[in-house]
Structure formats: C-alpha cells, structure tokens
C-alpha cells in the first residue's frame, strides 16, 4: 500500500509531467518482441495488475481498497496522454493482458466497476489495442454490461442497486463495446444480444439520457450486425416499439428524436422483403403522415445554423430533413412493393404539398423510381 501511495505522488502534481515524459520516452524505445523493462509504462501496468490481483485475493472478508483501481486507471490515462511525446501505442505490449484483467475484475469486484469502466472505454477507443482483445473476453463483457443495465432498470431495483449516473455509465460502456468490437460481432453472441436488448427495453419506461443512449446502442448494433439478423431484427422491434412510438410525438429531446428516426430507418432497411415487416410499414405510414402534416403548418422560425435550404423543400432543420427523407423511404417502399393496393386508401388523404416533398426526396434517394412514384402521387392527389 505504501508503494501505491508513493506512486500516486509521482502521478499527480508538478512532478508528474517529468515523470510521465520519462516513462513515455523509455517506452518508445521498446523493440518488437522485447520484454519491457522497469522504466516503462507496460512494466508499471503489469506490476499494478499483480498488486490488484493480490489485493483482491487477500480481501475475502473485507472490500478491496479502491485506491488500487484508481491508480491503475490513472496510469493507463497518463500513458495515453504521453502518446504525442513518446511511443504512439505505449500499452500495446500489455493490451491483451489488460483486457483480460478488466474482465476478471468486473465480473467479481463490483466496487471497482466505475474505475474499470473508464479503463475499458479508454482501451476500446484505440483500434490497435482492441484488436488484441480475445473474442471470449469481448463476448463476456458485452453480456455482462447488458445484464448490468437490465438489472439496474428493473422496477424492483430502481433506486436500490445503482444510481442513475451509474446506470448511464453502464450504458456508455455498452455503447463503446458495440462501437468497437475486435472484429466482426461473433455469431455465437447474436441470440444472447437480441435477448439482452429485449430484456432491457422491457424495463424502459421514460425518456431521458439513459433511454436515449440505449436507442443509440440499438442503432449501433443494427448498423453493424443488422444484415445478419434477418427477421430477428423484428424481435428487437417488438420490445422497442412501445417506447419508440410513445415518445415519437411527446418528446422535446431532439437528440432522442433523431435517434428514433435513425432506428426506424435501419429497421425499414433490414425488413425489406420480410413478410412480417408489413406491421412496421403500417406503423410508419401513420407516423410520417402526421409528421408531414405538422411540418406543413410549422412556423418558419428556424435557426440558421441548423437548417438546410433545398430548391423544392425550402428551409428545413436537420431533424425535419431527416423526417422528410424517412417519409420518402416509407412511401417509396409502399408504392413500389407488392402491398401497394393495401395502402392506397391510407395514402389518398395526403395533400399535394406533402407528396411534392416526398417525391423530390425519393428522387434524391433512387432516381429510377422517381417517375413511378410521381405517377402514383398524382393519381392519389387527383
């Protein structure tokens, strides 16, 4: 413990600048396949991991001292802070060891989860580090954080196990894991991840930064692994749809609304040709019709720094433009699909102004269908 205290005095304050620069310079001299010596960041990390393992194993009847985890977190951050002045990847020799150690600690030592969550997100942000993470470790970490989020959101645990800030940090780490896999998302993880998202959203009741981050997590997953899901993406939608369409018109959080629009765009793309995707189209045709009706009566007070002027659409915010693009995708999908006649009665109430906008954006997305869509637009309006 005295050694940890002494190390911390060198990692903080004025003396830390010279100390960290010295370690970075020495670390930059490590040759490939060379064992790091005692005056380098990798050696220091390895020694700290051994100290932490001893502290955890010797604290069966008491909580491990948090100062150990804090010191490792500071060392990892200081090593990366020195990348510009020293070696570009100072922790590369111990990257695999670090990921494995993080998993071993997170699954068994809850008191360290905040400090180790920061370490994990830090390592994941560096491509060359995460490629050294074992697939097994990645799978275990994904499932661990999905379980942490679901358990924390369940009704019986609200306000008991974890604070909202802690749940948000769990969600932040889950998003980082989804955004930064060590390669393709493993096939064996797919079923458990679908179940994980279904379980999580069975407990999401209200909007807020946690819910917004969870929608972003699903968007990341669908964009990365969606093409491999087939009709299973609809299993996720079954769990998410109630929250999505309840918040769609009620929320004043523009970032959440943009995430919801992104979500339905992804689902619309993934369910093309899927028979069960008809229900999703039916939901979206009602939603975008209401959205476009609202936009047609919307006041022109649009902030200049968040607007796009278009020849046919006029001045639109980025959010409005996203809605118009979604509308075009929905109507184009309906009018060029086999289910066109089933939707004709729903579409014939749309005004010409709405059709004009959608036809234009459809042209931007798929010029080949523009004339066909305009023919349908005209027949509906007249």
N, C-alpha and C positions, 0 to 999 in steps of 0.2 A: 504493500500500500504506500510506503514511503517513496518507493521508486516512481509510482504513478503521480504522486504529488510533486515530486521533483521534475518529472517530465512536463507536467502541466505548467510549471513556472517558466519553462523554456518555450512553450507553445503559445503563451499569451503575453501581452505587453510588448515593450520596445525590443527586448532581446529576441523575440520570436522571428523578426524579419531576417536577421543574420543567420539564426539557427536554421530556419526553413530554407533559406537560399543555399546554405552549405550542404544540407541533405539533398536538395534538388540537383546541385552540381555534381555531387558524388554519384547520385542515382543515374545521371545522364551518361556516366562512364561505364555503366554495366554493359557487358557484351552479351550477345545472344548465347543462351545456354550456360551462362556464368552464374554461379551461386552468389546472390547479393551479400556484400559484407556488412559489417556492423554500422557503417556510417551512411546507410541508405534508407529510403522510405520502405522498400519491401521488407528489409530485415526488421525494421521497427514494427511494421504491421504484423509480421509473423510472431514476434515476441509478445505483442499485445494479445494476439489471438490465444496464445498459450496461457497467458496470465488470466484471460477471461474464462477459458475452459477450466482452469484450476479453481478460480473463484466460484464458478457455478457448481462444480462438483463438490466443493467443500462447504456449500451453504444449504445443506439439506433441511436444516432446522431454522434457517433464517433467510431473509431475502438477500440476493446478491447485491453488492454495493454498486449503485448506479454510476458512480464516478468512473468505473472501469469502461462501461459502454460509452460514456460521454467522451472519454479520452480517445477511444478508437475512432469515434465519429469525427473528432477534431483533427486527428492525424490524417484521416482519409481526405478531409476537406483541405487541409493545409498542403498536402501532397499535390492535389489537383490545382490549388491556387498557384503553385510554383511551376505549372506546365510551361508557361510562356518564357520563363527564365532558365529552365532546365530541360530535362527529358520530356518529350511530348506525352509519353504514357508511363509515368513513373511507377504505377501499380500493376503494370502488365504481368510481371513475374508471379504476383500473388493474387491475380484476379479470380482464378478458379477456386483457390483456397478461400478467398473472401466470400464468394457467393455461397459456397457450401457451409461455411461457418455462419453466415447470416441465416440460412435456412435452419440449421441446427439450433440456433438460439431462439429464433422467432417462434418455433413450434413448441418450445418448452419453457421459455422465460418471459412471461408477459410484461414484467416490469421494464424490460429492455426494448419493448416494441417501438416506442417513439424514436429513440436514438437510432435503432437499427433500420427503421423505416427510412430515415434520412440517408443512411449509408447506402441502402438498397437503391433508392431513387437516384442517388449520385452515381453509382456504378452503372446503372441501366442507361443513363444519358450518354455514355461513351460507347460507341459501336464496337471498338476493339476489345473492350472489357466484356461486354455481354456475350460476345461470340465464344468466350471461354466458359460460359455457364453451361453446366450439364443439363440435358433435356429433362432428366428426372427432377433436378432441383427446380427448374422452371415450372414444370407441371405442379409440383408440390406447393410452390409459392403462390401460383395462380389460385389453386383450390383453397389454400389457407386464407388468402385475403377475401375471396368470395364468401367463405364461411364466416370470417370476422365481420364483414359488412352485414350479411343476412342476420347473424345472431344479434348484432347491435341494434338493428332496425326492428326486430320482432317486438310486438306490443309489450310482452311481459318484461322485456329488458330495457325499455326506453327509460333513460334517466337513472338506471341502476348500474349497468356494467361500464359503460363508456359515455363520455361527454360527446356532444355533437361535434366539437372540434376534433376529437379523436376519431370519430366515425368518418369525418371528412378526410382526415389524413389516411385512413384505411382506403377510402375510395380513390384518393390521389395516387396512392401506391399501386392499387389495382389498375388504374388507367396507365400508369407508367409501365407496368408489366405487359399490358395489352399492346401498347405502342412500340415496345422494344423487346420483342422475342429474340432469342438467339438464332433464329432462322424461321422457317415456316411453323405455324402453330401445329403441334403434334396431333395426328389423327386420333390417338387414344384419349386425348383430352376433350374432344368435341362434345360427346354426350354429357360429360360432367359439367362442362361450361354452360351448355344450354340449361341443364337443371339448375345450375347456380344462378343464372340470370332470372329464370322463372321464380326461384325461391326468393331472391332479393326483391323483385318487383311485387311479390305478393304482400310485402310489408310497406311499400312506398305509399304514403297516404297524402302527403302535402308537398307543394313545391318548395324550393329553397336551393341553396348551393349544393347540398348533398344530392338531391334529386337531379339537378342539372348535370352534375358530374357523372352520375350513373347513366344518364341518357347518352352523354359523350362516350362513356365506356362501351355501351352497346354499339354506338356508331363506329367506334374504332374496331370492335370485333367483327361487325358485319362487313366493313370495308376490307378487312384483312382475310377473313375466313368465310365470308358470306357465300361466295361461289361454290364452296364445298358443302354447303348445308342442304341444298335442295329445298324441299318442302318443310324441312325442320326449322327454317327461319320463322315460319308461321307459329311454331310452338312458343317462340320468344314473343311474337306479336300478341298471342292470346293473353300472355301475362302483362304485357306493357300497354295494351290498347286502352284500357280503362283510364290509366293515368294520362296517357297522351291526349286523348280527346276530351278529358275533363279539364285539362289545363290549357288546351289549344286556344280558346277564346277568353278564358278567365285570367290568364297570366299577364302581368305587366313587365315581366322579366324578358327583355329582348333576346338575351343570350340563350335562355331556355327555349324560347320560341324558335330561334334559329336552329337549335339542336333538334327540336321536334320535327321541323321541316326537313332537315338533313336525314333524320331517321326514316320518315315515310318515303323519301326519295330512294333511299337504299332498299327498303322493303319492296317498293314498287319495281325496282330494277331486278331484285332477286326472285320475285314471284312471277316474272314473265313466263308464260307458258304453263304455270302451275294451276291446276283446276281449282284448288282451294283458294287461290288468290282473288277470286271474284268478290268475296266478302270485303277484302281490303279496298278494292276499287269502289265498292258501293259506299263504304265509309268516306273515302276521299272525295268522291263526286259531290257529296253533300257539303263537306267541309270547304272545298275550294270554291264552290258556288257561293257560299255565304261570305267567304273571304273576298271574292271579287266584287260582290255586291257592296260590301263595306268600303272597299277601295274606291269604287266609283263615286261614293259620296264623301270621301275623305277630304279634310281640309288641306289646302295647298301649303301649309306651313311646314316645309321640310328642311331640316338643317343642311346647309350647303356642303358640309364636309362628309355627309353620309348619304349622298344622293348620286344618282346616275341619270343623265339626260339621254333619252332614246328618241329616235325620229318618230316612231309610232306610239311608244308608251308614255312619252313625256318624262316629267321629273319623278323618279322613284327612289325611295330609300333602298339600301341593300336588302333589308328584310322584305320589302314589298316586291322587289325584283325577284327574290328567291321564291316568293309565293306565286308570282306570275309564271315563273319557269316550272314550278311544280304543277300548276294548273294546266299548262301546255302539255306536260308529260302525261298527266291523267287523261285529258280529253283525247290526245293523240292515241294513247293506249286503248281507250274505249272505241274510238271511231275506226281504228284500223284492225281491231280484233274481231274474233268470231262472235262476241257477245254484243255487237253493236246494236241490234234491234232491241235488246233488253233494256238498253239505256236511253233510247230515243226519247221516251216520254219525260225522263228526268232532264234531258238536255234542252228540250224545246222551250223551256221557260227562261233561258238565258238571253240577256239583251245583246244587241249588236255590238255595243262598245266592249263588252266582255269578250265576245267572240273575236273581235278585231285584235285585241291584245293577245289572246291565246294563239290565234292563227299566226301572228307575227313571231312569237317566241317559238312556236312549233317549227316554223321555217328556219329559225336560227339553229335549232337542235337537229332537225332532219329535213333538209330541203326537199328530199324526194317525196315526202308525204304532204308537202305544203298545199299543192293544188287539190289533192283529195280532201284534205281537212277543210279548206276554204269552201269546197263544193258542199260538204256536209254542213258547215257553219251557215252558208246562205240558205240551204234548204230548211234548216231549223228556224232561222230568223224570219223567213218569209213564208 
